[in-house]
Amino acid sequence: MKVTSEKLPESQVLLNIEVDEATVDRSVEQAYRRLVNQVNIPGFRRGKAPRQLVERYLGKETLLQEGVERLIPEVYRQAVQETGIQPVDQPEFDIVQMRPLVLKATVPVEPTVELGNYQDIRLAPIEVAVSDEQVNDFIERLREQRAEWVPVDRPLRAGDLVSFDVEGVTGVPTFYSASGEPILQLGGGQQVMKESNAEVIVDPQAKTPVPGLQAELIGMTPGQEKRFQLTLPEDFAQSEFAGKDAIFRVVVHSIKEKHLPALDDEFAKAVGEYETLEALRADLKQTLQRSLEREAHEQFENSVIQAAVDRSRVELPAALIDREVERMVSDLRASLAAQRISMEEYLRVTGRGSESELREQLRPDAERRLRTYFVIDAIGRAEGIEVSPSEIQQEIERMVARAGEQAERMRRLLETPERRENISLQLWNQKVIDRLEAIATGKGESGTTEAEAASAPAPTEAAPAEQDAVSAEAPAAEEDTERST
């Protein structure tokens, strides 16, 4: 067998394969031995007919085609071994001629990455500080969560919680007062809405259930009935009524106003183990600071990674992008299934069109993720990043120590070869990112100093590997982990 290779655009290689006659003849003979057991030739028991009769019965070309089709996978594997290429997907074959057998295989291969000068990246970490206003906003949200709704006997205002019945009818002959209020409806018409004891916190600007309906509730009192006309929006759920006028009848049952708890030491004690309001403020400020620092660090990481990707060139084979898109669609489908939502319902609600249109929309993100993966991988190899067995074990012990009563179950999950490999890949990935951060901040080989490491905020959330191990023993959790962000 003779093999030559030729590099093509988009990380593809063209293999030119020429197979000698003797190899083809052997494969055709094997094809005959298979087919002779599958056909009935008059005068011969199955499997006993000579080759000449089988060729005459089936056709010589059929036997040759069968032999060649069986031979192609074998010669392709040999060609891959000889050339040393690394396919990432199935090839496309083109048979140039049958005798002697000459074929071409277009093979998607692992992308070639041309790293830019990532050593020159210089970025400043993002500095963050929690303001008193942010603390106050958070405390107000805590007060909102503990608010009480108290019944009142007065006209309804914006922000009140109202319970009411509503009925809407369109296509009904109606008489109006001099002020334009509907006072009499004749029979007939079509019902577009009917709900009893509906509850809403009244917002005059609200578009639901119909624009203007909540505004009409303002000023009503418990027990009051009111009729009014509204135009149904063009995007109304029942499309046959979109844009039509409808008469609505509402009856208010009850009105409640919000009472926020007093902002004092008692409130702080109700929130948690705080003796004073100032103690609550101080703890919230520290918590918010840690949260902002984590977010800022994530933004900084992403900026550094993107800078490295922007400086590099990655040729991606279309087949690899297609596979990543399919993986993303599969992940989305699984996530929707867990929420008991069908793909069709998701596409309809989000307005993303058909499933094929969704794939096209996901394609740019798939390309971005693949480029990031291969650039990070190339930098890690260039920098000689490695993860030792002891580092993997240290990470396992850290995760087990945080598992509390689930420690033994956690250990059993993490000590499997698959989980250890998963942890190794995640540690490797983080080491590469840490190295890029050190370069971007001008620390070079030194990385983070001991003083900086000591002052860094301690993580309060589980690492991805830890979350994965705790949350799932299901097959979905066994997917291969990529060295990507």
C-alpha positions as CSV (number, residue, x, y, z in Angstrom):
1,M,0.0,0.0,0.0
2,K,1.2,3.5,-0.9
3,V,0.1,6.5,1.1
4,T,0.7,10.2,0.6
5,S,-0.8,13.0,2.6
6,E,-1.7,16.6,1.8
7,K,-2.8,19.3,4.2
8,L,-6.1,21.0,3.4
9,P,-7.7,24.2,4.9
10,E,-9.8,24.0,8.0
11,S,-7.6,21.4,9.7
12,Q,-8.2,18.6,7.2
13,V,-5.8,16.2,5.6
14,L,-6.2,14.5,2.3
15,L,-4.9,10.9,2.2
16,N,-4.1,9.4,-1.2
17,I,-4.1,5.6,-0.8
18,E,-3.1,3.1,-3.5
19,V,-3.7,-0.6,-2.7
20,D,-1.8,-3.4,-4.5
21,E,-3.7,-5.9,-6.5
22,A,-2.9,-8.8,-4.2
23,T,-4.5,-7.2,-1.3
24,V,-7.6,-6.4,-3.3
25,D,-7.8,-10.0,-4.5
26,R,-7.6,-11.3,-1.0
27,S,-10.5,-9.1,0.1
28,V,-12.6,-10.1,-2.9
29,E,-12.0,-13.8,-2.1
30,Q,-13.1,-13.1,1.5
31,A,-16.2,-11.3,0.1
32,Y,-16.9,-14.4,-2.0
33,R,-16.7,-16.6,1.1
34,R,-19.2,-14.4,2.9
35,L,-21.6,-14.0,0.0
36,V,-21.6,-17.7,-1.0
37,N,-23.3,-18.5,2.3
38,Q,-26.0,-15.9,1.7
39,V,-27.3,-16.8,-1.8
40,N,-29.1,-19.8,-3.3
41,I,-27.7,-21.0,-6.6
42,P,-29.7,-23.7,-8.3
43,G,-27.9,-27.1,-8.2
44,F,-25.7,-26.3,-5.3
45,R,-26.1,-26.4,-1.5
46,R,-25.8,-23.0,0.1
47,G,-22.1,-22.2,0.6
48,K,-20.9,-24.8,-2.0
49,A,-21.2,-22.9,-5.3
50,P,-17.8,-22.2,-7.0
51,R,-16.7,-18.6,-7.2
52,Q,-17.2,-18.4,-11.0
53,L,-20.9,-19.2,-10.6
54,V,-21.3,-16.7,-7.7
55,E,-19.7,-14.0,-9.9
56,R,-22.0,-14.9,-12.8
57,Y,-25.0,-15.0,-10.5
58,L,-24.3,-11.8,-8.5
59,G,-22.1,-10.0,-11.1
60,K,-18.4,-9.6,-10.9
61,E,-18.7,-5.9,-10.0
62,T,-20.9,-6.7,-7.0
63,L,-18.2,-9.1,-5.7
64,L,-15.5,-6.5,-6.3
65,Q,-17.6,-3.7,-4.7
66,E,-18.2,-5.9,-1.6
67,G,-14.5,-6.7,-1.3
68,V,-13.4,-3.1,-1.6
69,E,-16.0,-1.8,0.9
70,R,-14.8,-4.3,3.4
71,L,-11.2,-3.4,2.7
72,I,-11.5,0.4,3.0
73,P,-11.7,0.6,6.9
74,E,-8.6,-1.6,7.1
75,V,-6.4,0.4,4.7
76,Y,-7.7,3.6,6.2
77,R,-6.4,2.5,9.7
78,Q,-3.1,1.6,8.2
79,A,-2.8,4.9,6.4
80,V,-3.6,6.8,9.6
81,Q,-0.8,4.9,11.4
82,E,1.7,5.4,8.7
83,T,1.1,9.2,8.4
84,G,0.7,9.7,12.2
85,I,-2.3,12.0,11.8
86,Q,-4.9,12.4,14.6
87,P,-8.4,12.2,13.2
88,V,-11.2,13.9,15.2
89,D,-14.1,12.6,13.2
90,Q,-15.0,10.2,10.5
91,P,-13.4,10.7,7.0
92,E,-15.1,11.2,3.7
93,F,-14.0,8.6,1.1
94,D,-13.8,9.0,-2.7
95,I,-13.0,5.9,-4.7
96,V,-10.9,7.1,-7.7
97,Q,-10.6,3.7,-9.3
98,M,-11.3,0.0,-8.4
99,R,-8.3,-1.7,-10.1
100,P,-5.8,-1.0,-8.9
101,L,-7.7,0.4,-5.9
102,V,-7.0,4.1,-5.5
103,L,-9.0,6.1,-3.0
104,K,-8.9,9.5,-1.3
105,A,-9.8,10.1,2.3
106,T,-10.6,13.6,3.5
107,V,-9.9,13.5,7.2
108,P,-10.8,16.1,9.9
109,V,-7.8,16.3,12.2
110,E,-7.0,17.9,15.5
111,P,-6.8,21.6,14.9
112,T,-3.4,23.3,14.4
113,V,-2.9,26.1,17.0
114,E,-0.6,29.0,16.3
115,L,-0.1,30.6,19.7
116,G,0.3,34.3,19.7
117,N,2.7,36.0,22.1
118,Y,0.7,35.4,25.2
119,Q,3.8,36.2,27.3
120,D,3.2,39.9,26.4
121,I,-0.3,40.1,27.8
122,R,-0.6,42.7,30.5
123,L,-3.9,43.4,32.3
124,A,-4.6,44.9,35.7
125,P,-6.9,43.0,38.1
126,I,-10.3,44.6,38.7
127,E,-10.4,46.4,42.0
128,V,-13.8,46.3,43.8
129,A,-15.2,47.8,47.0
130,V,-18.6,47.6,48.6
131,S,-20.4,50.9,49.1
132,D,-22.8,51.7,51.9
133,E,-25.5,52.1,49.3
134,Q,-25.0,48.4,48.2
135,V,-25.3,47.3,51.8
136,N,-28.5,49.4,52.3
137,D,-30.0,47.9,49.1
138,F,-29.3,44.4,50.3
139,I,-30.9,45.1,53.7
140,E,-33.9,46.5,51.9
141,R,-34.2,43.3,50.0
142,L,-34.1,41.4,53.3
143,R,-36.9,43.7,54.6
144,E,-38.9,43.0,51.5
145,Q,-38.6,39.3,52.1
146,R,-40.0,39.7,55.6
147,A,-42.7,42.1,54.7
148,E,-46.3,41.4,55.9
149,W,-49.4,42.1,53.9
150,V,-52.1,43.7,56.0
151,P,-55.8,44.0,54.9
152,V,-57.0,47.6,54.5
153,D,-60.4,49.1,53.8
154,R,-59.6,52.0,51.5
155,P,-59.3,52.7,47.7
156,L,-56.6,50.6,46.0
157,R,-53.2,52.1,45.3
158,A,-50.2,51.1,43.2
159,G,-48.1,48.5,45.1
160,D,-51.1,47.0,46.9
161,L,-51.9,43.3,46.8
162,V,-55.3,42.8,45.4
163,S,-57.5,39.8,45.0
164,F,-60.2,40.1,42.3
165,D,-62.3,38.3,39.7
166,V,-61.9,39.2,36.0
167,E,-63.8,38.3,32.9
168,G,-63.2,39.6,29.4
169,V,-65.6,39.3,26.4
170,T,-65.2,40.5,22.8
171,G,-67.7,41.0,20.0
172,V,-70.6,42.0,22.3
173,P,-72.9,44.9,21.4
174,T,-72.5,47.4,24.2
175,F,-74.0,50.7,25.4
176,Y,-71.8,53.3,27.0
177,S,-72.5,56.2,29.4
178,A,-71.7,59.8,28.5
179,S,-68.3,59.4,30.1
180,G,-67.5,56.4,27.9
181,E,-68.0,53.7,30.5
182,P,-69.8,50.5,29.4
183,I,-73.1,50.3,31.2
184,L,-75.0,47.6,29.3
185,Q,-73.9,44.5,27.3
186,L,-76.2,42.5,25.1
187,G,-75.9,38.7,24.8
188,G,-73.4,36.8,22.7
189,G,-69.7,37.5,22.1
190,Q,-66.6,35.4,22.8
191,Q,-64.9,35.0,26.2
192,V,-61.2,35.9,26.1
193,M,-60.5,35.7,29.8
194,K,-62.0,34.5,33.0
195,E,-60.3,34.0,36.4
196,S,-61.5,34.0,40.0
197,N,-59.6,35.2,43.0
198,A,-56.6,36.4,40.9
199,E,-53.9,38.0,43.0
200,V,-51.4,40.7,41.8
201,I,-49.3,43.4,43.3
202,V,-50.7,46.3,41.4
203,D,-48.4,48.0,38.9
204,P,-50.3,50.6,36.6
205,Q,-47.6,50.1,33.9
206,A,-48.0,46.3,33.8
207,K,-48.7,44.6,30.5
208,T,-50.2,41.5,32.1
209,P,-52.8,40.0,31.8
210,V,-53.7,42.8,29.4
211,P,-52.1,46.3,29.1
212,G,-54.1,48.8,31.0
213,L,-56.1,46.3,33.2
214,Q,-54.1,46.8,36.4
215,A,-54.3,50.6,35.9
216,E,-58.1,50.3,35.9
217,L,-58.0,48.7,39.3
218,I,-56.5,51.9,40.9
219,G,-59.1,53.6,43.2
220,M,-61.4,50.6,43.5
221,T,-62.5,49.4,46.9
222,P,-63.3,45.9,48.4
223,G,-66.6,44.6,47.0
224,Q,-66.7,47.1,44.1
225,E,-67.5,46.0,40.5
226,K,-66.3,47.8,37.4
227,R,-66.6,47.5,33.6
228,F,-64.2,49.0,31.1
229,Q,-63.0,48.5,27.5
230,L,-59.4,47.6,26.5
231,T,-57.8,46.7,23.2
232,L,-56.1,43.3,23.2
233,P,-52.4,43.5,22.2
234,E,-51.2,42.2,18.9
235,D,-49.2,39.4,20.7
236,F,-52.2,38.2,22.7
237,A,-52.0,34.5,23.5
238,Q,-55.2,33.7,21.7
239,S,-54.2,35.0,18.3
240,E,-57.7,35.1,16.9
241,F,-58.6,37.9,19.3
242,A,-55.3,39.9,18.9
243,G,-56.0,43.6,18.3
244,K,-59.7,43.4,19.1
245,D,-61.6,45.5,21.6
246,A,-62.9,43.6,24.7
247,I,-65.1,44.6,27.6
248,F,-63.8,43.6,31.0
249,R,-65.7,43.1,34.2
250,V,-63.7,43.1,37.5
251,V,-64.8,42.6,41.1
252,V,-62.4,43.4,43.9
253,H,-62.5,41.1,46.9
254,S,-59.7,42.4,49.1
255,I,-56.8,44.9,49.3
256,K,-53.7,44.5,51.3
257,E,-50.8,46.9,51.9
258,K,-47.2,46.0,52.5
259,H,-45.8,46.6,56.0
260,L,-42.0,46.4,56.2
261,P,-40.3,45.4,59.5
262,A,-38.6,48.2,61.5
263,L,-34.9,48.6,60.8
264,D,-33.6,47.9,64.3
265,D,-31.7,45.4,66.4
266,E,-34.8,43.1,66.5
267,F,-34.8,42.9,62.7
268,A,-31.1,41.9,62.8
269,K,-31.8,39.2,65.3
270,A,-34.6,37.9,63.1
271,V,-32.3,37.7,60.1
272,G,-29.6,35.7,61.8
273,E,-27.4,35.4,64.8
274,Y,-26.7,39.2,65.1
275,E,-27.1,41.1,68.3
276,T,-27.3,44.5,66.6
277,L,-28.1,46.1,63.3
278,E,-24.5,47.3,63.0
279,A,-23.3,43.7,63.3
280,L,-25.6,42.7,60.5
281,R,-24.3,45.5,58.3
282,A,-20.7,44.6,59.0
283,D,-21.2,40.9,58.1
284,L,-23.2,41.8,55.0
285,K,-20.4,44.1,53.9
286,Q,-17.8,41.4,54.2
287,T,-20.1,38.9,52.4
288,L,-20.8,41.3,49.6
289,Q,-17.1,42.2,49.3
290,R,-16.2,38.5,48.9
291,S,-18.9,38.1,46.3
292,L,-17.7,41.1,44.3
293,E,-14.1,39.9,44.5
294,R,-15.1,36.5,43.1
295,E,-17.1,38.2,40.3
296,A,-14.2,40.5,39.5
297,H,-11.7,37.6,39.5
298,E,-13.9,35.7,37.1
299,Q,-14.1,38.7,34.8
300,F,-10.3,39.1,35.0
301,E,-9.8,35.4,34.2
302,N,-12.1,35.7,31.2
303,S,-10.3,38.8,30.0
304,V,-6.9,37.1,30.2
305,I,-8.1,34.0,28.5
306,Q,-9.8,36.0,25.7
307,A,-6.6,38.0,25.2
308,A,-4.7,34.8,24.7
309,V,-7.3,33.5,22.3
310,D,-7.4,36.7,20.3
311,R,-3.6,36.6,19.8
312,S,-3.8,33.0,18.6
313,R,-4.9,31.3,15.3
314,V,-6.9,28.1,15.4
315,E,-8.2,26.2,12.4
316,L,-11.3,24.2,13.3
317,P,-12.6,21.5,11.1
318,A,-16.3,21.9,10.4
319,A,-17.0,18.3,11.6
320,L,-15.6,19.2,15.1
321,I,-17.8,22.3,15.3
322,D,-20.8,20.2,14.2
323,R,-20.1,17.7,17.0
324,E,-19.8,20.5,19.6
325,V,-23.1,22.0,18.4
326,E,-24.7,18.6,18.8
327,R,-23.3,18.2,22.3
328,M,-24.7,21.6,23.2
329,V,-28.1,20.7,21.8
330,S,-28.0,17.4,23.7
331,D,-27.1,19.2,27.0
332,L,-29.9,21.7,26.4
333,R,-32.4,18.9,25.7
334,A,-31.3,17.0,28.9
335,S,-31.7,20.2,31.0
336,L,-35.1,20.9,29.6
337,A,-36.2,17.3,30.2
338,A,-35.2,17.7,33.9
339,Q,-37.6,20.6,34.0
340,R,-40.3,18.7,32.1
341,I,-40.1,21.1,29.1
342,S,-40.0,19.8,25.6
343,M,-37.6,21.2,23.0
344,E,-40.6,22.2,20.9
345,E,-42.1,24.2,23.8
346,Y,-38.7,25.8,24.5
347,L,-38.3,26.9,20.9
348,R,-41.8,28.3,20.8
349,V,-41.5,30.3,24.0
350,T,-38.0,31.7,23.2
351,G,-38.8,32.4,19.6
352,R,-35.6,30.7,18.4
353,G,-37.3,29.1,15.4
354,S,-36.8,25.5,14.4
355,E,-34.2,23.1,15.8
356,S,-32.0,23.6,12.7
357,E,-32.1,27.3,13.3
358,L,-31.2,26.8,16.9
359,R,-28.1,24.8,15.8
360,E,-27.0,27.7,13.6
361,Q,-27.5,30.1,16.5
362,L,-25.3,27.9,18.7
363,R,-22.6,27.6,16.2
364,P,-20.7,30.8,17.0
365,D,-20.6,29.9,20.7
366,A,-19.5,26.3,19.8
367,E,-16.6,27.8,17.8
368,R,-15.7,30.2,20.6
369,R,-15.6,27.3,23.2
370,L,-13.5,25.1,20.9
371,R,-11.0,27.9,20.2
372,T,-10.7,28.6,23.9
373,Y,-10.2,24.9,24.7
374,F,-7.4,24.4,22.1
375,V,-5.6,27.6,23.0
376,I,-5.7,26.8,26.7
377,D,-4.5,23.2,25.8
378,A,-1.6,24.6,23.7
379,I,-0.5,27.1,26.3
380,G,-0.5,24.4,29.0
381,R,1.7,22.1,26.8
382,A,4.0,25.0,26.0
383,E,4.3,25.9,29.7
384,G,4.9,22.3,30.7
385,I,1.9,22.3,33.1
386,E,1.5,19.1,35.0
387,V,-0.7,17.8,37.8
388,S,0.8,15.3,40.2
389,P,-1.0,12.4,41.9
390,S,-0.4,14.1,45.3
391,E,-2.2,17.2,44.1
392,I,-5.2,15.2,43.0
393,Q,-5.3,13.4,46.3
394,Q,-5.0,16.8,48.2
395,E,-8.0,18.1,46.2
396,I,-10.0,14.9,47.0
397,E,-9.2,15.3,50.7
398,R,-10.2,18.9,50.6
399,M,-13.6,18.0,49.1
400,V,-14.2,15.1,51.4
401,A,-13.4,17.3,54.4
402,R,-16.2,19.7,53.3
403,A,-18.7,17.0,52.8
404,G,-19.7,16.5,56.4
405,E,-22.0,13.6,56.9
406,Q,-21.6,12.7,53.2
407,A,-17.8,12.3,53.5
408,E,-17.6,8.6,52.9
409,R,-20.1,8.7,50.0
410,M,-18.1,11.6,48.6
411,R,-14.8,9.6,48.9
412,R,-16.3,6.6,47.1
413,L,-17.4,8.8,44.3
414,L,-14.1,10.7,43.9
415,E,-11.7,7.7,44.2
416,T,-12.9,6.1,40.9
417,P,-10.4,6.4,38.0
418,E,-12.9,8.5,36.0
419,R,-13.4,11.0,38.8
420,R,-9.7,11.3,39.5
421,E,-9.1,12.0,35.8
422,N,-11.9,14.6,36.0
423,I,-10.2,16.3,38.9
424,S,-6.9,16.1,37.2
425,L,-8.2,17.9,34.2
426,Q,-9.8,20.6,36.2
427,L,-6.7,21.2,38.3
428,W,-4.6,21.2,35.1
429,N,-7.0,23.8,33.5
430,Q,-6.8,26.0,36.6
431,K,-3.0,25.8,36.6
432,V,-2.9,27.0,33.0
433,I,-5.2,29.9,33.9
434,D,-3.2,30.8,37.0
435,R,-0.1,30.9,34.8
436,L,-1.8,33.2,32.4
437,E,-2.9,35.5,35.2
438,A,0.7,35.6,36.6
439,I,1.9,36.6,33.2
440,A,-0.8,39.2,32.7
441,T,0.0,40.8,36.1
442,G,3.7,40.9,35.4
443,K,4.6,38.3,38.0
444,G,6.2,35.9,35.5
445,E,7.5,32.7,37.0
446,S,6.9,34.0,40.6
447,G,3.1,33.8,40.4
448,T,1.2,34.7,43.5
449,T,3.2,35.6,46.6
450,E,2.6,33.9,49.9
451,A,1.3,37.2,51.4
452,E,-1.1,37.6,48.5
453,A,-2.3,34.0,48.8
454,A,-2.8,34.5,52.6
455,S,-4.9,37.6,52.0
456,A,-7.0,36.2,49.2
457,P,-10.6,35.6,50.0
458,A,-11.4,32.0,50.9
459,P,-13.8,30.3,48.5
460,T,-17.3,29.9,49.9
461,E,-18.7,27.8,47.0
462,A,-17.9,24.3,46.0
463,A,-15.5,23.8,43.1
464,P,-17.0,22.5,39.9
465,A,-15.6,19.0,40.5
466,E,-17.0,19.0,44.0
467,Q,-20.5,20.2,42.8
468,D,-20.4,17.5,40.1
469,A,-19.5,14.7,42.5
470,V,-22.2,15.7,45.1
471,S,-25.0,16.3,42.7
472,A,-24.9,13.4,40.3
473,E,-24.2,9.7,40.1
474,A,-26.3,9.7,37.0
475,P,-24.8,8.9,33.5
476,A,-24.9,12.5,32.5
477,A,-22.3,13.3,35.2
478,E,-19.9,10.8,33.7
479,E,-19.2,12.9,30.6
480,D,-15.6,13.6,29.7
481,T,-14.4,16.9,31.2
482,E,-12.7,19.3,28.7
483,R,-9.7,21.5,29.5
484,S,-11.8,24.5,28.7
485,T,-13.4,27.4,30.5
